[in-house]
């Protein structure tokens, strides 16, 4: 794990002490002066949120001209491939740099061998090719995990009730290669199997896909906040048991640093913390410890709480959205996966 050198930490501590020692007492020191007007607040702002910080997760389903609401995520729809292309055009017009694809697969496509995951013509790969043909400047990110294709709803193969690691990694490599062949810019392994980053990076290099970015969900926790997402991709009914043997324990933060260090050593270009708001401390530690591009996923449950409360008039939805996204920037994140991306982009514009 990379830490700041001791002398830099000492300098930072000295700067903090000096900062506090030079502040004059009231009334010479009136902090409200800098809060008096919007212009003064903007000049004194320590962090900023830009449209270039946003990645928009979208759900893809079969069909044509389909926009199917996700009941547990107000304002979010499952989209057929043609509508995903329209969403990508919308994102490009708003200045959003990247879109992330998650397939909704019916029961007939979920099998024990998960073979649909590396089918060149699966939903995710068809959507990738369609987006890159129509909106070539839009970055396409994809999810690497078996849960959308598994009859158990797990991210890996299940043998005698156990999620097996090494056999799953072999399948994840095939899935990532199919996505790279389809033209993705960013692959995002979210499965939390041991060794998958090194295996995928090696395969990308050997297959001529050395320019594909590898964004690892390095610190992904076994969270209750994923519920609406599982509805959106059709995994809720399929899931048998839970994912605590491979996703991280919410009690742990040092472990997250070890997982991030491991994935960077294996060839990850950037790292993800998931969920977002309950794990801002992990975002801050990751950025301070490693200094690499650090992302957070404002997951479905986080989105649903804000959107549903706003829908019921309990909170100001626009302000809550903005405040929640600024929290990620304050915690050191370079980018955020959020279902609020189009709404936030319009507000920023």
Secondary structure, DSSP 8 states (H G I E B T S, - for coil): -----HHHHHHHHHHHHHHHHT---TTT--GGGGGSSHHHHHHH-S----GGGEEEEEEE-SSSS-EEE-TTSTT-EEE-HHHHHHHHHHHHHHT--EEEEEE---GGG-BSS-GGGG-TTSHHHHHHHHHHHH-TTSEEEEEE-STTTBTT--SS-EETTEE-SHHHHHHHHHHHHHHHHHT-SEEEE-S--TTHHHHHHHHHHHTT-TTSEEEEEEEEB--GGGHHHHHHTT-TTT--S-STTTSB-TT-SHHHHHHHHHHHHHT-SEEEEESSGGGHHHHHHHHHHH-S-EEEEE-HHHHHHHHHHHHTTSS-HHHHHHHHHHHHHHTT-SEEEETTHHHHHHHH-
